[in-house]
Amino acid sequence: MTDTVTTEQMKQLAVTALEDLKAQDIQVMDVRGMTSITDVMIVASGTSDRHVKALADSVVEAVKKEGVEPIGVEGEGSREWVLVDLGDVIVHVMHPQTRAFYNLEKLWTVGEEQRLAFRKADKP
């Protein structure tokens, strides 16, 4: 990531790019403290192969305009799940069926629910 674009700005650039092309059910998850690979994961759905690709392309274009080169883009060939790696922000764009199958939101929020439960149990 460049010194001029913060994680918060990168997150907002990605969300705005997704909203501009009518992504469905955009979810933003702060995963700091849960993984060292990224700080924020964004999950969104597209309505077709073409829409999924267009959404991912829109995110890439938005960050490039700010001088940020994505670390990588995976899944463009299948177009049912495209991952855009921006370093501190990772964007997953999927077909609704693929998203339901992998259920990334639950995967990353289960850990948060457990951490909150442990914190409550530790307090007197």
N, C-alpha and C positions, 0 to 999 in steps of 0.2 A: 504494500500500500504506500502511496505517496505521503509525504509529510503534510501536504495541504488538504487532504481529505480524511476526515475522522471516520471512525466506525459508525457513528450516528448519522453523519452525512451520507456515507455509503449505503447504509440501510435505507435512508429516505430516498436516495436516488433510485434504488432498486424497487422500492414499493411504488413510487410515482410512475416508473416505467411500466410496471405491471398494471397499475390502475388505469393508465392512459390507454392500454390496449384491452381493457375489460377482463382482466384475469378474474377468476372466481375464487371465493373463499381464501383470501390472502391471510396467512397466519405468520406472525413474527414471534420467534422464540429466542429469548436471551439464554444462551447455554454456557455462559461464563461460569467457571467453577465445575462444570459437568464434563468438559472435554477441553483438551488443549489445541484441538485442530481449528477452532473458530470461536468467535464470540456470539454471533447471531446467525440463526438459520431462518430462512424465509421459505414457506411452502405455499404454492399457489396452483390452481388448476386451470387448464385450458380445455376448450370444448372439442378440439380436433387435433390431428397431427400438425396441421398447418398453424393452428392457433398456438400450440405448445411451442413450436419452433419460433414463431413470431414474438412471443412473449420473452423467450430467452434471448433472442437477438436484440430486442428492445432494451433489456437490462444491460447487455454488453455495450450497445451504442451509447447509452446514457452515461455509463462510467467512463468510457473512452473519451467522451466530450469533456470530462473533468480531468483528463490526463492519466487515468488509471487503466492499466492493461490487466485484464483478467488473468489469473494464474492458469485457468483452464476451463474448458467447456466440454462436458462429457454427455454422450447419449444423443447427439444430434442425428445420428443415423436412424435410431429407432423412433425418435420423436414422441414416444409415450412417456418418457421421463428424461428431461434435460437438466443437468446440474451445471450451474455457473459458479465457479470458485473465485471469489473476490478477496480471499485471504480471511480477514476478520468477519466477513459476511459470506455465507453460502446460500445460494438460491436454488431451490428445487421447483421445477415446473413440470406438472404431470397431468395425465388424463385422470379424471375422477376415479375410475376403476383401479388404476395403478396406485393412486394415492390411498384409496381405501384398503387395498391389499397390504401395502407396506406400513401404513398408519404411523408415519414418522412423528406426528404430533404426540401420540401416546408414548412412543418410545422415549422421546425427550422430556415429556412432562411427568412420567412415572418416577423418574429419578428425582425430580424436583419435589414431588409430593412426599416421597420417602425422606428426603433431606429435611423438609419442613416438619415432618412427624418426629424425626430424631431430635431436631432442635427443641421442639416443645417438650419432649421427654427429658431432655438434659436440664431444663430450667426447673428450679426449686418451686 
